[in-house]
Amino acid sequence: MASSLRRSRFFVEYICAKCLYWSVKAAPHWLIKGVSIAAGKIVYLFFQKLINANIRIAFPDKDENEIRRIGTASSFNVIYNMLEFVWLNNNPSRIEKVLEMPDSTKKELQELRKNDVRMIFVNPHIGSWEASGLMAPYYAGVKMAAIAKPLRNPYLNQLLNEGNREKEKGLKIIFAKGAVRAAVKALRAGMSLGTLIDQNTRVRNGGVFMDFFGLPVPTSKAPVLLARYCESNDIKVKILYANSLRHKDEVTRVTVKSLSKELKEYNSDEEVIEELMGISEEYIRNFPEQYLWLYHRFRYIPRDCSEEVKAKFPYYASVVSSKFYAKTGPLKDMEAAAQTSIPAVD
């Protein structure tokens, strides 16, 4: 009975989402932005405690008025990001109207593609992170897979992930469950990868605590582990930091940065992640209105934290349990893959 009710609820949600989906596709761009402004104010009203707490950690010197301004703009950006992505997807004229890749970046990515180099793009939730997933396939012809978290509603998952994102030629969605094997398979098949750097990845799942605005937060080591897997299997690879920032002329432009050294020159995986986190923090400081503050980014407190550091965490944070650290599953598989050759994934 409960299962039937759940399926019925999922289907009703799907029908409502489908109506909204096609309404967005049919709307003019100015209306999408106007709706996002109004919806962003509502989102900020409901989640301002969380949003403000995160902004205060990153910008302790800003006054309350500035914090509210950043929070409201960030909430607008979240809604705008989602609606605009639906509006422009699979529509070349719209993509070229609002998304832009500089010629220098296009040439760089095309050259890497021609040389059969796998690109592992590391993105934060800043600007239009949804657009970042289709920039490389659309403008530079890069075949790539993007890791995404599946929605609980299978109908919505089909509509928004497989049915919407995968409409872009050359883009494949890999879901978080089983992502390690799927990512390895994609790399072996000649595809590049898109990953997000600012999600709370438990240590047992391949995460590591790294500094972020002065506090340790768990961050995935997947980009480095997958790159080392490529190197150990004679697959050419390059890690690239990327983001797609909105500008005053209403155009979203992609930025791509290489690491300062070759992967083999780093002393540890953590050193690579530290550099990527540093680049990400720099952009967030310069464009705080475009960052996703609506997230429990400072949720987990390491067990070895001093009382002084613990006191700096926001109201929603708590000290992690031993289960957070247990090295099982994906972490074990990925570390092994990074150090030795493994057979192709069927």
N, C-alpha and C positions, 0 to 999 in steps of 0.2 A: 504493500500500500504506500509506504513512505517513498519507495523507489519510483512508483508511478507518479506521485505528486511532485517529486523532484524533477522528473522528466517533463511534466506538464509545465512547471514553473520555468524551466530552462527554455522550453519552446515559446512560451509567452514573452520571456525576455528577448528571445531571438527575433520574434516578430516586431516588437517595439524597436529594437536596435536596427533592424532592417529598414523600417520606415525612416528612422533618423538618418541612417546611412545614405539612403537615396535622396533624402531631403538635402543633406550636406552636399552630395555630388551635384545636385541641380542648382544650388544657391550660388549667387555671385560672390566673389572673393571679399568684397567690402562687407557683406552681410556676415560671412564667417568670422571676420575680425570683430565686428560689432557684438555678435553673440558671445564671442570669447571674452570680450571686455566685461560684459555683464555677468557671465557665468564665473569669471575669475574673481569678481568681487564677492560673489556668494560663497565660493570655495574658501576664499581667505577668511570670510566671516566665521565659517564653521571650523576651520583648522588653524586659526591664527595663533593659538597657544603653541602648537607644535612648530609651525613655521617660524614664529618669532624666536622660540627657544634655539632653533638651529642657527638662525641668522646672528643671534647674540654671541654664539660661540665663535663664529667665523669673524664677526666684526664687533668686538666688545666696545669699541670707541664710538659707535654710531648711536645717535639719540633715537628715541622711540618713534618720532615722526619719520625718520629715514628708514627705520626698520619696517614700519608699516608700508612705506612706499615700495621698498624692495619686495616685501611679502605679497603685496597686491599685484605688482608687475609679474612676479614669479608665478602666481596662481593663474593669471591671464595666459602666460606663456605655456603652461601645462595644457590648458584647454585648447589654445590656439594650435599647439603642436599636433594634438590628436585630430582635431577637425580639419586642419589644413592638409594633413597627410591623406585623409580620406578624400578630400576635395581634389587633390592634384594627382593621386596615384593612377597610373596607367593612362595618363592624358599628357602626351608630349608637349602640347602648346602651353598647358598650365605649368608643367614642370619647368620649362625653359623661361617662363614668366617670373617665377618666384625663387627658383633655385639656380645657383651659379657655381661652376668650378673654374677657377683661374686656369689659363692656358698652361702655365708652368706646372701646376699640379697635375693637370690632365696628361701632359707629356711625361712627367715622372712616373705616373701610374701605368701608362701605356708601355713605357720602356721596361718597367718591371714585369709586366704581363708578357711582353714579347720574349723576355729572357727566362720565362717560366719560373719566376720568383713568387712564392706564396706570400701574400701580404696578410699580416694579422693586425687589423685595425683595432685600436683601443680607444673607446669613446666614453666620455662622462655624460650624465643627463644634463646637458646644457644646450641652449639654443633649440634647434629642431633636431633632436637625436633620431627621430624617425626618418627624417630626410637623409641623414648620414648613411643609412643602410642602402639607399638606392642611388646615391651620387656616383659611386665608383662603377656599378654596373651600367648605369645610364650614360654617363659622360666618357668613361674610359674603357668600357667593354670588359670590366673585370668580373669574372664569374666568382660569386662569393656566397657564403652561407652566414646567416646571422642567428645568434643564439637568443631565443626568446622564452619567456615563461608562459606555459600554456594556461589558458583560462579554464576555470572549473566547468563552465558551461560549454559543452562540446559543439553546440550549434554556433555560439559566438566565436569560438576558437576557429571554426571553419570559415566564418565570415570575415573576421578581422585579421587573422594570422595567415592561414593558407589561402583564403579567397581574396584577400586584399594585398598583403605584402608580397606574396609570391607572383602577383601579376606582372611585376617588373622582370623583364627578361634577364636571366642570369642570376637572380636572387632566390636562394632557398632558405627556408626557415628551419632551424634546428631547435627542438624543444629541450628545456633544461633537464628533464628526466631522460637519461641516456645520452646526454650531450657529449660526453667524453668520446665514446665510441663513434658517434655520428660526426664529431669534429675531426677525428683522426681519419675517418673514411673520406670526408670532404677534402681534406688536405692531400691525401693520397690520390684522389681523383682529379687534382689540379685546381681545386677551388681555394680562394682566400677566405678569411674569416672576419666577422665583426663581433667584438666583445664589448661589454660594459665594465668599467673599472670601479664604479662607485656603488656597488651592491654589497650587502653584508653576507659574505661567504664564510661559513664556519670553517675552522681549521681542519676539521675532519673531512671536509669536502674540498680541500685545496686552498683554503684561505690563510692569510697571514696578517697579523696586526701591524699596521703601518701608520705613520703620523699623518694626520689630516687636520689642518687648522689647529695644531697644537695638542690634539688628542689622538690616542691610538684607536684605529678602527679596523675591522676585518675586511680584507680585500683579496680578491681572487688572484692566484698565481697562474691561472690557466694560460694567459698569453705567453708567459715565459716557458712553462712546461711544454706547451704545444710547439713552440719554436725550437726548443731543444730536441723534441722528438723529431722534428723535421731534419735538423742538423745531423742527428745520429743515424738517420736513414737516407742521407745524401740528397735531401730535398732542399733546394734553395729557399730561404725564408727571410723576411724582413718585418720587424715590428714597427708600426707607425701609429703615432698619436693622431687622432682626428676629431674634429668637431665641426658643426655647421651652425654658425652664428647669424643672428638676424641683424640687419643694418637699417639705418634710417631711411634708405631708399626703398624699403619694403622687399629687399632681396636677401635671401639667405645664402651665404657663401661658405664653402667648405675650406677648412684649414687643415693641412697635413704637416706633421713634423716628424723627422727621423730622430732616433736616439742619438746621443752624443758620441757613442762608441759602438763598435761591433759587439754582438752578443757575447762572443768568446772572451772579450776583454773585461767583462764585469766579474767581480769577485764572487757574487752570489746572485741567486734569483731575486732576493729581497732588494738588492741594489738596483736592479732593473725596474722593479715595481716602485721603488722610492722615487726614481727619476720621473716615471710616468705620473705618479701622484703629484709630484712637484709641478709638472707642466699643467696638470689639471687644475691645481689650486691657483696657479698664476692666472689662468683664464677666468676662473670663478671670481677672483678678486677684481678683475677688470670688467666683468659682465655679471654681477651678482643678480640682476633682475632676470637673467635668462637661465638661472640654475634651478634645479628641482629641490626646493627646501621642504617640500611636502613628503618627507620620507624619514623614517627613524634611523638616520645614518649613524647616530651616536648611541645606538641602542645597547651595544655590548661592551662591558668593562672587563678588561683582562684580569685574571685572578691575582697577578703579581703587581698590580697598580698600587702606588702609594696612596695614602689617604688624601694627600694634597691634590693628586691628579683626579682621584675619584670624585672629589667635591666639585670639579669643573664640569662634570658630565650633566646633561639636562635631566629634567624630572622623570622622563620615561626610561632612563637607562638602568641596567642592573648588571651585577657581576655574573659572568658566565659560569656554568657548571662544568664538571669534568667531561660530560658528553660532547661539549663544544669542541674539545681538543682531540678526541679519539681518532687516530689515524686509520680509518677504514674506508673501503669503497673507492670512490673516484680518486681521492688523493693518492692512495697506494697505486692504483692503476696508472695515473698520470706520471708519477715520479718514476715508476718502472719504465714507462714509455720514453721518458726523457733521457734515460741512461742506456737504453739498449734497443736493438731492432726488434720489431714485433711483426707478425704476419699481417697481411691485409685483412681488414675487417669486412666480413661478408655482409 
